[in-house]
Amino acid sequence: MIESLLSVSSAIFSDGLAPASPSPEHRALGQARWLAGRLAGATLILMAIGSATRVMNAGLACPDWPLCYGQLVPSQQMNLQVFLEWFHRLDASLVGFGTLGLAGLSLWKRRLLPGWLPWASLLALGLVMFQGVLGALTVTELLRFDIVTAHLATALLFFSVLLSIFAVLIPYRAVGSAGRLRWLGLVAAVLVYGQSLLGGLVASQWALHQCLAGSQLCGVMNRHVWGVVPSSLAVLALVVTTLRMPAVSPVLQRLAKGAAIALTTQAGLGIAAFKLRLQVEPLTVSHQLVGASLLGLLISFTILAWRDQLAAAKVVHSNPVLAVASSDDLPTQGMA
């Protein structure tokens, strides 16, 4: 799933549009695109590590922050739990410095890059800084559930911003037939994001365990279970609509098929984790990872569908002949 998100610059998105001898503008765009894509992939891995840290009860394995037992590398205290928490912080630091590099690159080469890119990069930088504050609070506040959930919400938002930057900068040949798909993609992405937050609340409060053990927090658990319905229906509507439109870009069709696979996998993992009462940690971590991947696929789909429609509108606007031709296809009922 990670590979499918990062390979979009070659097999999925490129379509042979890269210039033979890139100009300074193309090189700057390529550098920003490469960095945004790698940061999105690293963030996806970071969220999986964070999920593993939680399910292994390693969230407080390092009792202090930002160091661990007052050291950069707590070699004497190192065990699996300490390693997970320490490595989670290490990966988060690398993502933070990488985001700082993306913002610096966007500002340094702003004359060669789109005007929106420095602002988007600064937004990503602000989110990762806020994420660092939340990471510290999860330790100092002893894993308070609302802070843990906010930590996940910010991570998913940060991931979405990076992936949006990547999807806007990637070479893409517009077909102009996306139509309402951009709105379907946006609705599906928003619902999946909300469902992910409900899952974060269940996880941060251990709601499933408490519901099964003593009928406590069953309301939280039930909201997550029933939340599967609207988010799944939205994704299925997007997939079916896309595959029934043969003129749609092959890129969008591949992303829709990927979303269908991710949704099916996510449902299977969720059912298995529930039946096994979250006793198999890899299932829970995979559930988090596939859910974030599904969100990433929907974000990519929505951005590209929007690019497709905007490119088509631009062509029609700049060519009156196309505008007249398109008007000939309108129904003539009621006309003399």
C-alpha positions as CSV (number, residue, x, y, z in Angstrom):
1,M,0.0,0.0,0.0
2,I,2.8,2.4,0.8
3,E,4.5,1.5,-2.5
4,S,1.3,2.2,-4.4
5,L,1.1,5.7,-3.0
6,L,4.8,6.5,-3.7
7,S,5.0,5.0,-7.2
8,V,2.5,7.4,-8.7
9,S,5.3,9.5,-10.2
10,S,6.3,6.6,-12.5
11,A,3.9,3.9,-13.4
12,I,0.6,5.6,-12.4
13,F,0.9,9.3,-12.9
14,S,3.7,10.1,-15.3
15,D,2.3,9.1,-18.7
16,G,5.6,10.1,-20.2
17,L,5.1,13.8,-19.6
18,A,8.6,14.6,-18.2
19,P,10.7,16.9,-20.5
20,A,13.8,15.5,-22.2
21,S,16.0,18.4,-20.9
22,P,14.4,19.8,-17.8
23,S,14.5,23.6,-17.3
24,P,15.3,25.2,-13.9
25,E,11.6,25.4,-13.2
26,H,11.1,21.7,-13.9
27,R,14.1,20.7,-11.7
28,A,12.7,22.8,-8.9
29,L,9.3,21.2,-9.3
30,G,10.9,17.8,-9.4
31,Q,12.8,18.4,-6.2
32,A,9.7,19.7,-4.3
33,R,7.6,16.8,-5.7
34,W,10.2,14.2,-4.7
35,L,10.5,15.6,-1.2
36,A,6.8,15.9,-0.6
37,G,6.2,12.3,-1.8
38,R,9.0,10.9,0.4
39,L,7.7,12.9,3.4
40,A,4.1,11.5,2.8
41,G,5.5,8.0,2.7
42,A,7.5,8.6,5.9
43,T,4.5,10.0,7.6
44,L,2.5,6.9,6.7
45,I,5.2,4.7,8.2
46,L,5.3,7.0,11.2
47,M,1.6,6.5,11.9
48,A,2.0,2.8,11.7
49,I,4.9,2.9,14.2
50,G,2.7,5.1,16.4
51,S,-0.1,2.5,16.2
52,A,2.4,-0.2,17.2
53,T,3.6,1.9,20.1
54,R,0.1,2.2,21.4
55,V,-1.0,-1.4,21.0
56,M,2.2,-2.6,22.7
57,N,1.6,-0.2,25.6
58,A,4.8,1.6,24.9
59,G,3.5,5.1,24.9
60,L,5.2,5.9,28.2
61,A,8.2,3.6,27.7
62,C,10.3,6.8,27.6
63,P,9.2,8.7,30.8
64,D,10.7,12.0,29.7
65,W,10.6,14.2,26.5
66,P,12.3,15.0,24.1
67,L,15.1,12.7,25.3
68,C,14.5,9.1,26.5
69,Y,15.9,8.4,30.0
70,G,17.8,11.6,29.5
71,Q,19.7,10.2,26.5
72,L,19.6,10.4,22.8
73,V,20.0,6.6,22.6
74,P,18.9,4.8,25.8
75,S,21.1,1.8,25.2
76,Q,21.0,0.5,28.8
77,Q,17.2,0.6,29.0
78,M,16.5,-0.6,25.5
79,N,13.8,-3.2,25.0
80,L,11.0,-3.6,22.5
81,Q,8.8,-1.1,24.2
82,V,11.5,1.5,24.6
83,F,12.7,0.9,21.1
84,L,9.2,1.5,19.6
85,E,8.7,4.8,21.5
86,W,12.3,5.9,20.8
87,F,12.1,5.0,17.1
88,H,8.7,6.7,16.8
89,R,10.3,9.9,18.1
90,L,13.3,9.5,15.8
91,D,11.1,9.1,12.7
92,A,9.0,12.1,13.8
93,S,12.2,14.2,14.1
94,L,13.3,13.1,10.6
95,V,9.9,14.0,9.2
96,G,10.0,17.4,11.0
97,F,13.4,18.3,9.6
98,G,12.3,17.1,6.1
99,T,9.3,19.3,6.3
100,L,11.5,22.2,7.3
101,G,13.6,21.4,4.2
102,L,10.5,21.4,2.0
103,A,9.5,24.8,3.3
104,G,13.0,26.2,2.9
105,L,13.2,24.9,-0.7
106,S,9.8,26.4,-1.5
107,L,10.8,29.8,-0.2
108,W,14.3,29.7,-1.7
109,K,13.1,28.8,-5.2
110,R,9.8,30.5,-5.0
111,R,10.4,32.4,-8.3
112,L,10.6,29.0,-10.1
113,L,7.7,27.4,-8.3
114,P,3.9,28.0,-8.2
115,G,2.9,30.8,-5.9
116,W,0.8,28.5,-3.7
117,L,3.6,26.1,-2.9
118,P,5.4,28.2,-0.2
119,W,2.1,28.7,1.6
120,A,1.2,25.0,1.4
121,S,4.7,24.1,2.7
122,L,4.4,26.5,5.5
123,L,1.1,25.0,6.4
124,A,2.7,21.6,6.5
125,L,5.5,23.0,8.7
126,G,3.0,24.5,11.1
127,L,1.1,21.2,11.4
128,V,4.3,19.2,12.1
129,M,5.3,21.7,14.7
130,F,1.9,21.5,16.4
131,Q,2.2,17.7,16.1
132,G,5.5,17.9,18.0
133,V,3.7,19.8,20.8
134,L,1.0,17.2,20.9
135,G,3.6,14.4,21.0
136,A,5.2,16.0,24.0
137,L,1.8,16.4,25.7
138,T,0.9,12.7,25.2
139,V,3.9,11.9,27.5
140,T,3.6,14.7,30.0
141,E,-0.2,14.2,30.3
142,L,0.1,10.4,30.6
143,L,-1.6,9.5,27.3
144,R,-4.8,11.5,27.9
145,F,-7.3,10.2,25.3
146,D,-8.3,13.6,23.8
147,I,-4.6,14.6,23.3
148,V,-3.9,11.2,21.7
149,T,-6.8,11.5,19.4
150,A,-5.8,15.1,18.5
151,H,-2.3,13.7,17.8
152,L,-3.8,11.2,15.3
153,A,-6.1,13.9,13.7
154,T,-3.1,16.2,13.1
155,A,-1.0,13.4,11.7
156,L,-3.7,12.5,9.2
157,L,-4.2,16.2,8.2
158,F,-0.5,16.6,7.8
159,F,-0.3,13.5,5.7
160,S,-3.2,14.8,3.5
161,V,-1.5,18.2,3.0
162,L,1.8,16.5,1.9
163,L,0.0,14.1,-0.4
164,S,-2.0,17.0,-1.9
165,I,1.2,18.9,-2.7
166,F,2.5,15.7,-4.3
167,A,-0.6,15.1,-6.3
168,V,-0.7,18.7,-7.6
169,L,2.9,18.7,-8.7
170,I,2.9,15.2,-10.4
171,P,2.8,15.1,-14.2
172,Y,-0.7,14.3,-15.3
173,R,-2.5,14.2,-18.6
174,A,-6.0,15.6,-18.1
175,V,-8.8,13.9,-20.0
176,G,-11.6,16.3,-19.0
177,S,-14.2,13.8,-18.1
178,A,-14.0,13.7,-14.3
179,G,-17.2,15.6,-13.9
180,R,-18.8,15.1,-10.5
181,L,-16.1,12.6,-9.5
182,R,-14.1,15.3,-7.7
183,W,-17.1,15.9,-5.4
184,L,-17.6,12.2,-4.8
185,G,-13.9,11.9,-3.9
186,L,-14.0,14.9,-1.6
187,V,-17.1,13.5,0.3
188,A,-15.5,10.1,0.6
189,A,-12.2,11.5,1.9
190,V,-13.9,13.6,4.5
191,L,-16.0,10.7,5.7
192,V,-13.0,8.4,5.9
193,Y,-11.1,11.0,7.8
194,G,-14.0,11.3,10.3
195,Q,-14.2,7.5,10.6
196,S,-10.4,7.4,11.3
197,L,-10.9,9.9,14.1
198,L,-13.7,7.7,15.6
199,G,-11.3,4.8,15.4
200,G,-8.7,6.9,17.2
201,L,-11.2,7.6,20.0
202,V,-11.9,3.9,20.3
203,A,-8.2,3.1,20.5
204,S,-7.2,5.9,22.8
205,Q,-9.9,5.0,25.4
206,W,-9.5,1.2,24.9
207,A,-13.3,1.3,24.3
208,L,-13.6,-2.2,22.8
209,H,-11.8,-3.8,25.8
210,Q,-14.0,-1.8,28.2
211,C,-17.2,-2.5,26.3
212,L,-16.5,-6.2,26.2
213,A,-15.4,-6.4,29.8
214,G,-17.9,-4.2,31.6
215,S,-20.3,-2.6,29.0
216,Q,-18.5,0.7,29.4
217,L,-17.8,3.1,26.5
218,C,-20.0,1.0,24.3
219,G,-21.4,4.2,22.8
220,V,-17.9,5.2,21.6
221,M,-17.4,1.8,20.1
222,N,-20.9,1.7,18.4
223,R,-20.3,5.1,16.8
224,H,-17.2,3.8,15.2
225,V,-19.0,0.6,14.0
226,W,-21.9,2.5,12.5
227,G,-19.6,5.1,11.1
228,V,-18.4,2.4,8.7
229,V,-21.7,2.6,6.8
230,P,-21.6,6.1,5.4
231,S,-17.8,6.1,4.7
232,S,-18.0,2.7,3.0
233,L,-21.0,3.7,0.9
234,A,-19.2,6.9,-0.2
235,V,-16.2,5.0,-1.3
236,L,-18.2,2.4,-3.1
237,A,-20.2,5.1,-4.9
238,L,-17.0,6.6,-6.0
239,V,-15.5,3.3,-7.2
240,V,-18.7,2.2,-9.1
241,T,-19.2,5.6,-10.7
242,T,-15.6,5.8,-11.9
243,L,-15.5,2.3,-13.3
244,R,-18.8,2.9,-15.2
245,M,-17.2,5.9,-16.9
246,P,-14.9,4.4,-19.6
247,A,-13.7,7.9,-20.7
248,V,-12.2,8.6,-17.3
249,S,-8.5,8.9,-17.0
250,P,-6.7,5.5,-16.5
251,V,-5.0,7.1,-13.5
252,L,-8.3,7.8,-11.8
253,Q,-9.5,4.3,-12.6
254,R,-6.4,2.7,-11.0
255,L,-6.8,4.9,-7.9
256,A,-10.5,3.9,-7.7
257,K,-9.6,0.2,-7.9
258,G,-6.9,0.8,-5.2
259,A,-9.5,2.4,-3.0
260,A,-11.8,-0.6,-3.5
261,I,-9.0,-3.0,-2.5
262,A,-8.1,-0.9,0.5
263,L,-11.8,-0.7,1.7
264,T,-12.2,-4.5,1.4
265,T,-9.0,-5.1,3.2
266,Q,-9.9,-2.6,5.9
267,A,-13.2,-4.2,6.5
268,G,-11.7,-7.6,6.8
269,L,-9.0,-6.4,9.2
270,G,-11.6,-4.6,11.3
271,I,-13.8,-7.7,11.6
272,A,-10.8,-9.9,12.4
273,A,-9.5,-7.5,15.1
274,F,-13.0,-7.2,16.7
275,K,-13.5,-11.0,16.7
276,L,-10.1,-11.5,18.3
277,R,-10.7,-8.7,20.8
278,L,-7.6,-6.8,19.6
279,Q,-5.4,-9.5,21.0
280,V,-3.3,-9.8,17.7
281,E,-1.3,-6.6,17.6
282,P,-0.3,-6.8,13.9
283,L,-4.0,-6.8,12.9
284,T,-4.6,-3.6,14.8
285,V,-1.5,-1.9,13.3
286,S,-2.5,-3.0,9.8
287,H,-6.0,-1.7,10.4
288,Q,-4.5,1.8,11.1
289,L,-2.1,1.6,8.2
290,V,-4.7,0.5,5.6
291,G,-7.1,3.2,6.8
292,A,-4.5,5.9,6.4
293,S,-3.6,4.4,2.9
294,L,-7.3,4.5,1.9
295,L,-7.5,8.2,2.9
296,G,-4.3,8.8,0.9
297,L,-5.8,7.2,-2.2
298,L,-8.9,9.2,-1.9
299,I,-7.0,12.5,-1.5
300,S,-4.9,11.7,-4.6
301,F,-8.1,10.8,-6.5
302,T,-9.8,14.0,-5.5
303,I,-6.9,16.3,-6.4
304,L,-6.4,14.7,-9.8
305,A,-10.1,14.7,-10.6
306,W,-10.1,18.4,-9.7
307,R,-7.0,19.0,-12.0
308,D,-8.7,17.0,-14.7
309,Q,-11.8,19.2,-14.6
310,L,-9.9,22.5,-14.3
311,A,-7.7,21.6,-17.3
312,A,-10.8,20.8,-19.4
313,A,-12.5,24.1,-18.4
314,K,-9.4,26.0,-19.2
315,V,-9.2,24.5,-22.7
316,V,-12.9,25.2,-23.4
317,H,-12.5,28.8,-22.1
318,S,-9.5,29.5,-24.3
319,N,-11.0,27.9,-27.4
320,P,-14.4,29.3,-28.4
321,V,-14.8,26.6,-31.0
322,L,-14.8,23.9,-28.3
323,A,-17.3,25.9,-26.3
324,V,-19.7,26.1,-29.3
325,A,-19.2,22.4,-30.0
326,S,-20.0,21.5,-26.4
327,S,-23.2,23.6,-26.5
328,D,-24.4,21.5,-29.5
329,D,-24.7,18.6,-27.1
330,L,-27.2,20.3,-24.9
331,P,-30.8,19.0,-25.1
332,T,-33.1,21.0,-27.4
333,Q,-36.4,20.5,-25.7
334,G,-38.5,23.6,-25.6
335,M,-36.5,25.3,-28.4
336,A,-38.1,26.4,-31.6
